Amino acid sequence: MAEQAVLKDEADQKQVLRRAAPYLRPHRTKLGIALGVGLADSAALVAVAPLVGLATDALTDGDRGVLGLAVALLVVVAVAQLALARTGELLLIKSGEEVVRTLRERAVENLATAPLRFLETHRSGELLRRATGEVAALAAFVRLHLRNLVSSGATLLFTVVLLAGYSWLMLLVQLAVFLPLTLLVTRWFQRDAGAAFGGKAQAEAAVAATFTETLTAREALQTSRGLSGWSRRFDRENAHAVTAARRALLVENRIDLVSLVEGLALVVLLAVGGWMVTQDTMSLGTVVVFVLASRNLFDSFTELSQLVGEVQGAKTGLARLLELLDATAPSGPAGPASLPDHGELRCEAVDYHYRADRRTLHAVSLSFPAGSRTGVVGETGSGKTTLSKLLCGLYPPDGGTVSFGGTDLREVPEAELRRRVVLVPQEVRMVTGTVAENLALVQGAPTRAQIEWTVERLGLADWIAGLPGGLDAEVGQRGGNLSAGERQILGLVRAVLADPAVLVLDEATADIDPATAARLEHALDELRADCTLIVIAHRPETIARLPRVVRMADGRVVADSEAAGVLQ
């Protein structure tokens, strides 16, 4: 069985920024400018303390000239800092939002082309949470906290450098009181932060996944009276999510102890500084600089400590999103950029496993020449649908090969494969909009005229005209205004508009009324002669129209007849 990537409940958070670098690289110029303005803003803020210290010494010495210069510089710095703060915030938010947009678009693109086996391995709610919820959380972090994170970090660094220039001894005294206790509190937070915030994200994802499945299976749950049992499961998962959120909050609250450490450090600073002034070993202006700059120091550290939880949450979300992007990254096959317009579709000794201990297909070998018409029949569980997905390249075989025109489908780029081989599944998906808008959801976005011509060629013009509004009829949410058979017909038209070399229909007439099935079968008769048609069906009337029938049982081909067959 081919190894399938599986997302972990708690994503690896190591080297997150390095792993995110490829997504930051296209925006590095804008990010660099935004960070540069942010650093200038922090430098202007830090410059206030030495200017006030200069003014204090000038006032003590009675030097009006220096005092006037200090006041003038303070005004200039204040105005500059105000302008830089506003500009830096806007630039950083804008560039950060562009990075988030890149991640969001890449997640959607990757999921749209992800292997079917990967999608079927994971709960849809979990994938939805990672592709939308984590991106939304990152966007919120960028809008609300990123600027404060950059500003506080730069202010902290510049302040330490400034104080070291004034008196390294006083700085050491201050750091000796402040730093060990603060690091102890921070270490206590970090010890449990990863598990707490990761557990919170995983629990919330489980709730989202169960809620999504509830909406999908609501009719079955209601008719089978299983809603109460399912609700109890949802309640358990919701309670677990609440417990995980409380744990994360308790861990986050540990960081508030830093405020107590700040007060202690300030008391020590005033005591030592006052003593040094009385001993004439330090000027009053220097003490003022330390008091004001220490306020910046403490405020920056407090801001950073309060942002630790937000940073940890963003880091967790980014790690989960990057894991999804890595697991769904296009493999980029090195095969030909294009396939021939027509060719033989062939599978040779194909094996496939849904589970490692059980094969669904056993050494299946079949050939479908260009322009051939073939029906595939068999009991439920015989492997027909699995075969159809392998023939379309949606599943890679665990053994053997599937090829078109002599080229292994695993070596064909996704876009080219979808252009040549198209599957119409038993349940055709519709998006909210008109019939025409749904038919246009194929590669190349066909025009209205092309849609009308295709409908006419398939003999469906009268049927389309009978819909309320024709091509402009609203299909409703998930195609709810149409019957299953009508959705199947639109799925066929959409497939024909893609102009494939091979068209595979999986149980297209299984759950529709005879009249609609007959209309669909007549439309199939109008396909162009060089289009290879493979029909998986139970309906005898559908199979009877095909010159070749392949019968499957227990994942094997048990009969391949050129004469039209009748399903037993």
N, C-alpha and C positions, 0 to 999 in steps of 0.2 A: 504494500500500500504506500503510495507517495506521501512523503511527510508534509503535513499541513501546518502552517503557522497558526498558533493559538495565542490570543491575547491573554496576558496575565491579569489577575484581579488587582494586583499592586504592581504598577509599571516600574521599571528600573529608573531611578532618579539620578543616577550618576552621570556626570558630564552632560547635563541637559543643554547648556548653552553651546557646547561644542557640537552636539548633534543637531542643534537648531541653526547652526551657522549657515548651511546652504540656503535656508529660507530668509536669512538676514542679508545675505550678500547682495542681492539686487537692490537693496534699500540702503546700502552702507553710506552713500554720500549724504543723503538726507538725515540719516541717523547721526552721522558725524557732525553735521552742522548743528543739529538740535542739541547734541551733547556739548558741543563747544559753547553754545549760547548758555546752556545750563551751568557750565563750569564758570563762565564769566559772571553769571548771576550770583553764584556762591562766593566767588572772590570778592565781589562788591559788598556782599553782606558781611563777610569776615573783616573787610577793611574798615568798617565802622568803629570797631573796638580800638584799634591803634589811633585813629583820629580823635576819638573822645579822650584817650589817654594823653595825646599831645595837647589837646585843649586844656585838660586838667593841669598838666605841668605848667603850661603857659599862664594859666590863671593863678597858680600858686606863686610863680615867679614874677607876675605882673607884666608879662610880655604881651602887649596888645597886638603887635604885628603878627606874631605866631598864632595868637588866639583867633584873629580874623581869618588868617589863612586856613586854619583847621576847620572853622565854621563853614567857610566857603567850600572847602573840599567835601565836608559832610553833606552839604546841600547837593553838590554835583553827584556824589556817590549814591545818595538816596534816590535822586531822579533816575540815574542810570540803572540802579538796581530794580526800580519799579518797572522800567521799560524792558529790561532784560528778563525779569521774572515772567511778565506777560508773554513776551515773544517766545521765550524758551518753552513755556508750557504749551503754547499752541503748536510749535514745531515738533515737540516731542510726542504730543498726542497724535498729531497728523501722521508722522512717520510710523509711530507704533501701530496705529489703526491700519496702515497699509500693510504692515507685516502680518497683522491678524487676518486681514482680507486674503493675503497670499496663502496663509495656512488653511483658511476656510475653503477657498477655491480648490486647493490641492486635495483636501480631504474629500470633497464632493467628487472631483475627477477620479481619484483613486478608488473610491467605493463604487463609482459607476462602471469601472473596468476591472474590479476585483474578481478573482476566480470565484465561480459559483460555490465551489466546495468551501471556501473561506466564509462566504456569507451564510451558508447553511450551518456552519459549525458554531456560529455565535448568535446570541439572542439579538433580535433587531433593536430592542430598546437599549442594549449595551452599545451597539454601534452608533445609534442615534445620539446617545449621551456623549460619546467621544467626539463625534463629528459636529455636534451643535452646542451641547452644554458646555464642554470644555473650552470651545472657541468663544462662546459668550462670556464665560468667566475670565478668559484672557483679555477680551475686549474691555470688560469692566475694570480689570486691574490697570490696563493701559490708561483708561480715561480718568480713573480716580486716584491711582497710587504711584504710577511710574515716575511722574515728575517729582513727587516728594521723595521717592527713593533715591533718584539721582542727586537732587539738591542736598538732601541730608548727608549722603555719603561724601559728596565733595566738600560740603561745609565742615564736616568732621575732620577730614584730611587737612584742609587748609588751616583750620584752627590749631591743630596739633603742631603744624610747621610754624605758625605764627608764635605760639607760646614758647616753643623751643628756642626761637630767636630772641625772645625777651629774657627768659630765665629758665634754663634747662633744669636747674635745681628745683624751682617751684613746680615745674611741670612734672618732674619725677615724684614729688610729694603728692601732688594731686592724683597722678595716675596710680600711685601705690595704694591710695585709699579707694579710688573709684574702680580701677580696672579689674583686680582680682575678684571682687565681689560681683561685679557685673558679668564677668566671664563665667563665674560659677552659676549665676542665674540663667545665662544664655545657654550654657552647656546642659543644664537641667531641662530647659525647654527643648533643645535639639535632640536630646536623648529619646524622647517619645513623640516628637513632632511628625517624623516621617510615617510611623505606623498609625498615628492618630488621624492625620489628614488623608493618608492613603486609604485607611479604613472608612473614613467618612465618604470619600469619593466613590469607593466600591459599593458601599451600602446604598448611596443615592442612585447609582447606576442600576442596582438590582431593583429598586423601587420603580425606576423609569421603565425598565424592561418588562416587569410584571404588569405595570399599568398599560403599556403598549399592547401586550398580549391579551389583556382583558378587553380592550377595545376590539381587537381582531376577532376574538372568540366569544364576543358577548352573546351572539344569537345561540350558539351551541350551549353556553353556560346557562342561559335562561330556559331553553327548552328541556335541558337535561336536569334542571334544578340543581346544578352544581355551583351556582353563584355563591351560596353561603360558604361552602368549603373553600372556594377560591378567595373569597373575601377574608377568611381567616388567615390564609397564606399571605395575602397582601398586608393584613394587619401585623403579622409577625415581622415581615420585612420592613414595614414602616416603623415599627417599634425599634427594630435593630438600627435603622437609620437615625432615629432620634437619639438612641444611646451613643452611637458613634459620633453624632454632632456634639453631644454634651461632653464626651471625652475630649474631642478636639478643642472645645471652648475652654475646658479646665486647663488643658496644656497651654493654650494661648494666654490665659490669664496669669500664668507664672511670670511672664515677662514684665508685669506691672511692678514687681518688686524692685525694679531698677530705679524707680522714683525715690524709694527710701535711701538707696545708695547715693543718689545725687545729692540729697539734702545733707548727708553726712560729709561728703566730699566738700561741699560749699562751706560748711562750718569750719573744717580743717583749713581750707584755703584762707578764709578771713582771719583766723587766729594766727597762722604763720605769716601771712602778708602784713598784718598789723604789727606784729612783733618786729619784722624786718624793717618797716618804716621807722619805728621808734629807735632802731639801731642804726639808722641812716645807711643801710645796705641796699635799700630799694626805694625808688621814688613812689609818691602817691599815685602818679599817673600809671605806673606799671601795675600797681595793685588793681587800679580801675580797669586796665586792659584785661588782667586775668579774670576779674569778676565778670566783666561783660563777655569776654571770649569764652569763659567757662559756661556761661549761660548758653551760648551757641553750641558749645561742646555737649552739654547735657541735653539741650533740646534736640540736637541732631541725633544723639544716641537714643533718646527716648522715642523720637520719630521712627528711627530705624528699628528699635525694639518692638514698637507697636506694629510696624509693617512686617515683622518677621512672619506672623501668621498669614498675612496676605501673600507675602512672597512664597511661603511654603505651599499655600493653596495653589498659587499660580504655577509653581514649579511642578506640583503633582499633576495639575491639569495638563501642562505642557508635555510632561513625560508620557502621560496616557495618550495624548494626541500624537506625539512623535512615534510612539509604538504602533499606533494605528497606521500612520503614514508609512512607516518602515515595512509593516506587514503587508500593505496593499500597494507598495511601490511597483510600477510597471516593470516587468522583467526585461523588456526591450529585446525581443528575439531578433537574431541577426539574419533572418531569412530574407527572401526577396521582397522588395518594396511593393510589388504588385504580383497578383496571380493571373493566370490566363483567363480570358473571358469565359471559356468553357473548358471542362475537364472532367475526368473520372474522379468520383469520391469513393475512396476505398478504406476499409479497415482490415487490418491483418493481425490475426492472433491477439485480439484485444481482450485484456482482463481489466476488471475494475472492482474496487472494494469500497464500500461505505464504512465497513469495520474491518480491522486488521485480521480478524479470525473468520471472516465470511466473504466469499467472492459473490458479486452480483452478476458479473459477466464472465464467461469462461471461454477463452480462446475464440472469440467471435471473428470470423472472416467473411466479409461481404464486399461486393463491388457494385457501384451504381454508375453506369456509363452516362455520359452527358446526354441529356434529353430523355432519360428513361423515366418510367412511371412505376413506382413500387409501393405496395402496401405491406406493412409490418403488423402482424397480429399475434395474439397470445393472451393467456390468462393474466389477471392482475398479479404483479410481482414477478412476471417472467423476464423483466429487464428491458421492455420496449422503451419506456421513457428515458431510462439511463442511457440506452443506445442513442436515442435522438440527441441527447445533450453532448455525448461524445462526438457524434457526427458533426455537430455544430461548433465544436471546440470549446464548449462551456465547461466541460470536464476534460482534463488531460488523462489519458489512460494510464493505469498502473503497470500495464504490460502491453506490448505490441504498439502499433502505430495507426493513426488515422491521417490520411493524406488527401489532398486535392491537387489534381494535375501533377502528381508525383512529388509534391512538397508536403512534408509533415506539418500538420496544423499548429504544432507547438512552436514552429519556427516562423510562423506568419504573424506580422504585426496585427494587433487587435482590430484597428480600423479597417484594414484590408480584408481580414477574415469576415467581419460583419458585413462587408460590402458584397462578398461572394456567397456566403452561406447564411440563410435567415431561418429562424425557428418561429413558428406561431404556436405558442403553448396552449394548453387546454383552457387556462384562465387568462384571458387577454386583459391587460391592464389599461385603464383609461385615466386621463388627467382631466380635471375640471376645465371645461371649455366647450367649444363647438366640435361637430364632427370633422369639419375641415381642419381645425387646429390639431386634432388628434391624428388625422391622417398625415399631416405634415411632419410628424415626429419621426422622421427617418433621415438618414444621411443625405445631404444635399438640399433639404428643405424644399420639396416640390412646390411649384406654383399652383394657383387655383386652376388654371387651364390644364395642367398636367394631371391634377387630381380628377377633374371632370372627364378627361380623355380616358384615364385608367378605369374609372367607374363604368363608362360607356363600353369599353372593350371587354370588361368582365360580365357584361349583361346585367349590371346592377343599377342602371340609371333610374328605372321605374321604382325600384325599392328605395333608393335614396330620396327620390321625389316624394315618396309616401311618408317620409318622416316629417314631423311638424317643424318646418323651416328648412328641410333639405339638408344641404351641407352645413347650413348655419344652425342646425338644431343643437340645443344644449344637451350634452351627454349626462350632466349631473355629476355629483360627487362620486368618484370611483366608477363612473359609468352607470350609476343607479337608474337613469332614465331609459336604459336599454336592457333588453333581455340578454341572457347569456349567448344565445345564438346570434343576435345582432352584433354583440361585441366581437364574436368570432369572425363574422363577415368583415367587420371593419379591420380586425387584425389581419385578415387575408389581404384586403386592399392595401393596407399599410405595408405589408411585406412585399407585395407586387410592385409598389411604388419604389421600393429600394432596388428593384431590378436585379435580383440575385441570380447567380448561376445555379444554386441549389436552394430549394424551398422545402422545409421539413414542417409537417403539420402533426402535432402531438394531440391525439384524441380530439380533433377539432369538431367532430359531430357527436361526441359522447353524450352530452347533456342538453341537446337542443331538440326542438320539435321536428317532425319529419319534413314539414314544408320548408322550414329554414335550412335544414340540412340539405334538402334537394337544391335549394337556391345556391348554397355554398358549393355543392358538388358541380353544378352547371358552371359556376364561375371558375372552378378548377379546370374544367375542360377548355376554357378560353386562354389558359396560360400559353405563352409562346412555346413553340415546339422544342426549342433548345434548352429550356429550363428543366433541370432535373427535379422531379417531384417525389418526395418520400412521405407517405401518409401512414401514421400510426392510428389505428381505428379498431373499434369493436363492431361497428354497424355493418351488417352484411351488404347493404345496398352501396355503401361507400367502397368497400373492398371489391365488389363485383365489377366496378367500373375500371379497375386497374389491371393491366396485362400481366403483372408479376406480383406474387405474394410470398413474403418470407414469414415463416411461422417460428415463434420462439417459445421455449419452455425452460424454466429453471436457469435462465441466463445463458442458454445455448441456442444455436440455430438448429432446429429439428427438421425443417423442410424449406425448400426454395423452389417454387414452381413458377413456370412461365405462363401457366393457364390461370384464368381468374378463379379464385377460390371462394368458398362460402364459409363464414365463421361458424364453427360448431358451438 
